[in-house]
Amino acid sequence: MRLSRRGFTLIELLVVIAIIAILIGLLLPAVQKVRAAAARAKCTNNLKQMALATHNYHDVRTVLPYATLDHLPGETTSSWTTGQILILPYLEQDIVARKWDEKLPRNSHDDPDGDGFTNAMLQQMIIPTFVCPTMTRPSGPLNASGPVSGGTPPENRAYCSYLFNAGSQDVTSLHYGPEPAFNGPIVPVKDPTSNPSSPNRAAVSLLAITDGTSNTFLVGETDFKPQGVPSTSYGGVWAFGYMAYSWGTTHNLFNKHDNASTVYGAFRSEHDGGANFAMADGSVRFVPNSVDFHAYQAASTRAGGEVLPLD
């Protein structure tokens, strides 16, 4: 006797597909939450590493790194070296640090020591510790719109997710004035020999943070979505400190992604609900979007005499 095999009916098949779709719909948010949590944990670790490197720099130099320096004393070429460059030796990036020439600008193709590396080459290197996995990458190469003056090729600067905190003032005032004395822990510095009237003539030490290191921002997040979509504007780069590409302040509103005008040196992130900050004591705090703006600004100053909750 020959037996016939019974297959699935169309209705049964549709039921199975529907069940699978429901299960996927239930699991997908959980998977996304796990990924977001992992990315936030990696970001937290990056900030911890940067804070630890900054403290190690302070242990050796007895002063915190500057946010940026216009040029080395005795030099006339503007280099705008960054705090990120200064802490590279303490992030297991000593090779990059040793090959970087602080006397030359970041886009220099000169190789005075003949080691085969130039600042223009090094500034294109992605430093993993400087990149938050949650941050959407720039929409294109940075400063790659075409050759710049002198016929040099586009720079293709490496992006960075983290800015050193210089205080609460407008970052553009460093260049366009009136220049304030920046009130954060990691301040921009101008060479005092050629800028004797500048109030920003030296970096500060941990002892200058009288508001308390656990109450003061050291490093915070940024991204390339100041207007809600990926761009090549107003994010972070680790090798160029001009116009707050590597440092920021709390002058602008926190975590704002619908800016209608140009903003430089603003803290924001793509984490749900807020952004991570490394505090000056080395801890990392998640600051919610609901933070009071006055408390947010207070946390950026080193000696403002105010301690306000960041919750």
ABEGO torsion letter per residue (X at the ends): XBBBBBBBBAAAAAAAAAAAAAAAAAAAAAAAAAAAAAAAAAAAAAAAAAAAAAAAAAAAAGBBBBABBABBBGBABBAGBBAAAAAAAAAGAAAAAAABBAABBAABABBAAGAGBBAAAAAABBBAAABBAABBBBABBBGAAEBBBGGBBBAGBBBBABBBBAEABBAAAAAAOBBBBBABABBBBBBAAABAABABABBBBAAABAAEAAABBABBBBBABAAGBBBABGBBBAABABGGAABBBAABBBGBAABABBBBGBBBBABBGEBBBBBAAGBBBBBBAABBAAAAAAAABAAAGBBBBAX
